[in-house]
Amino acid sequence: MSPSPRIKATLKRLPDSPGVYLMKDDAGRVLYVGKAQSLRARVRQYWQASRSAAPLRIESAIEQVADVEYTMTDTVSEALLLEANLIKRYQPRFNVRLKDDKSYPFIKVTLADDFPRIERTRKLPNDGSRYFGPYASASSVDESMNLIRRIFPFRTCTIQIDEGKRALERPCLLYHIKRCQGPCIDVISKADYAADIEQVMLFLEGHQEQVSKALREDMEVAAENLEFERAAALRDKVRAIERTTESQKMAGFAKRKLDVLGYARSGKEAAVQLFAIREGKTLSRDIFVLENVADDTDEEALTSFVKQYYARAGSIPPQVLVPFELQEIDELEAMLADRSEHKVQMRVPQRGEGRKLMVLAGRNAAETLEREQARWLADQGKTERALSELAEALVLPAPPERIECYDISTIQGTNSVGSMVVFEEGQPRTGEYRRFRIKNVAGQDDFASHQEVLRRRFRRALDAEEGGAEQLRWRLPDLVIIDGGKGQVSAAREVLDELGLHDLPMAGLAKEREELFVAGSSEPIVLPATSQALYLLQRLRDEAHRFAITYHRQLRGKAATKSALDDLAGVGPARKRALLRVFGSSRALKKATTEEIAAVPGIGPAMAERIREHLDS
């Protein structure tokens, strides 16, 4: 395939250096992300007539490429890390990628706080916190956090707590049931709390024996000082840790730190079972599914996993066991060493405990993949049935491939917003969701708000240049669903007819009785409670509602922080957030005394006086 003039110009200026390249389509969507030791040699290769045959997946990507962007790096190791992060960010259609990667959670320790919280998160901002993971599921995180909380009580609230200051008059229930140490009522020092958090992090790193030893020493000191209640509490912690470690022990791996990667594949998917062994104990057993591997070798698929997983992993051991030799092994080891700041060896175990564990991990991966595919086939059957039922109920010429659903969210006519969610072949396409801020409707008018959203959305489609990126971005659906009943449907139908879209099917789903309404028909369509079509419509409606209300809350939150303080010099976003954390709302702040305002961290007496004067004026 001959490159376009735009791509030809890019190929001419490609540097002979390591880096990452992004292949994009006409609409600017990233199709494929790759890394190269030499950007010039690697990217040019795709458009050379003499190149060896690429996997069908890559051939398909090249046919759709309209532009190539690239970023240079100093080393190949940096390129590997950047490649993994960009795959995570863009989820390119033609890359091998971790399935549902966006959902993989971490355990976060908020070290920037005086009294750190331990919480589940899916984001990794550079905010001074420690992150452990990623874990394969939220339940894996919750299991670890529940275990930790039984041994080391920690706070879960988000209130501002400063050392030496009482944040609340009374503690919550968690304090009374010994699941929190009560920093909010100033009964534990910052140093003592930090010592416990340090123990938690050692525990999460797999150093349970070190933690147990330290607790045992504290227990003996407490007993000698006749602090029998404290000694008993420490004894219970030691026993809980010992019970945990006993169940985690791995014969043959005493004092060793390693990860074991088992692998299995079937069709377009592969699975990786990861055993994380620390100090001779199994710290975690997580399984990850890879998709889009049909045209890749096992070596390529597992290499992709290693790059994507370890680019974000909170802990990398000195040794990683793999079932077979990987591509780019030297580069991978260099990347892992750069991330962990210690040497990392990747090897294939041939015998002994390592080989046995590898076989076990592989069996686990195969079983998980079999279950995943069985579930997927069942879901696919349900989706096909749902679309067929929907086509029959609405008398459509064919099952709708692309469905759009619209919802309005407002409170008393303020911060009104509209949402558009998209399902293709029965599955959400989150990248194509759109949200609209209502601009031309005064007060609470659901009908007019729906009309404004639909008019703006479909005018963009009709005004777009034929064959251009904008037309692709706003392409017409096969079916429009409105969250509402007969009135909303009639109002929406007016807009579609006004725009000449007379043949575009549309229906409304009313919440009260879950009835379907079609313009021009006085009688609703009632789908059976067991109907897969009804279930699909409910998913669409609920997703549109969730997306709309999330945007509405964002605007409402901005409005709340956009208070009487906006025009006051010296009160920036940080101070506004601090004030709202303490007082909760602008209304409560207006009732506060100067002394109460001055007590907020970062304010002080002089600024409090200015704020009070400003509020009074």
VENZI-V770889 format. One line per field, one symbol per residue. ss: DSSP state (@ for helix, = for strand, . for the rest). psi: psi as a letter, one per 40 degrees, with the letter a starting at -180 (. if undefined). burial: I if it has 24 or more other ideal C-beta (glycine too) atoms within 12 Angstrom, else O. Layout:
BEGIN
ss = ???
psi = ???
burial = ???
END
This chain:
BEGIN
ss = ....@@@@@@@@@.....======.....=======..@@@@@@@..........@@@@@@@@@..======...@@@@@@@@@@@@@@@......==..@@@..====........====........====....@@@@@@@@@@@@@@.....................@@@@......@@@....@@@@@@@@@@@@@@@...@@@@@@@@@@@@@@@@@...@@@@@@@@@@@@@@@@@@@@@=........=========..==========..===========......@@@@@@@@@@@@@........====......@@@@@@@@@@@@....===....@@@@@@@@@@@@@@@@@@@@@@@@@@@@@@@@@@@@@@@@@@........==========..===========..==.@@@.====........@@@@@@@@@@@@@@@@@@.....@@@@@.....=====..@@@@@@@@@@@@@.......=====....===.......=......@@@@@@@@@@@@@@@@@@@@@@@@@@@@@@...........@@@@@@@@@@@..@@@@@@..@@@@@.....@@@@@@@@@@@@@.
psi = hhiiddddddddehigiiaiihhiadeehhdihiiidhddddddddehdeiihiiddddddddeheihiihiididdddddddddddddefideihihhfddehiihhhgeeidgiihihieigigeeihhhaiididdddddddddddddghiieieihhihehhdidiiaddddefeiefddefehidddddddddddddddeefdddddddddddddddddefgdddddddddddddddddddeehhhefheihiihhiiiihbeiiihhhhhhhfeihdigihihhifedeiiddddddddddddedehdhhiehhhieihiifdddddddddddefihhhhihhdiadddddddddddddddddddddddddddddddddddddddddefidihhdhhhhiihhihfeifhiiihihhhfeihgdeeiiihhhdehhahgdddddddddddddddddeihheidddddfiiiehhhhgiadddddddddddddeefdehiiiihhddefihhhhehdhihhiidehddddddddddddddddddddddddddddddgaeedehhegaddddddddddedidddddeiidddddehhecidddddddddddd.
burial = OOIOOOIOOIIOOIOOIIIIIIIIIOOOIIIIIIIIIOIOOIIIIIIOOOOOOIOOIIOOIIOIIIIIIIIIIOOIIIIIIIIIIIIIOIIIIIIIIIIOIOIIIIIIIIOOIIIIIIIIIIOIOOOOIIIIIIIIIOOIIOOIIOIIIIIIIIIIIOIIIOOOOOIOOOIOOOIOOOIIIIIIIIOIOOOOIIOIIIIIIIIIIIIIIOIIOIIOOIIOOOOOOOOOOOOOIIIOIIOIIOOIIOOIOIOOIOOIIIIIIIIIIIOOIIIIIIIIIIIIIIIIIIIIIIIIIOOIOIIIIIIIIIIIIIIIIIIIIIIIIIIIOIIIIOIIIIIIIIIIOOOIIIIOIOOOOIOOIIIIIIOIIIOIIOOIIOOOOOOOOOIOOIIOIIIOIIOIOOIIIIIIIIIIIIOOOOIIIIIIIIIIOIIIIOOIIIIIIIOOIOOOOIIIIIIIIIIIIIOIIIOOOOOOOOOOOIIIIIIIIIIIIIOIIIIIIOIIOOIOIOOIIIIIIIOOOIIIIIIOOOOOIOIOOOIIIIIIIIIIIIIIIIIIIOIIOOIOOOOIIOIOIOOIOOIOOOIIOIIIIIIOOOOOIOOIOIOOIOIIIIIOOOIIOIIIOIIOO
END
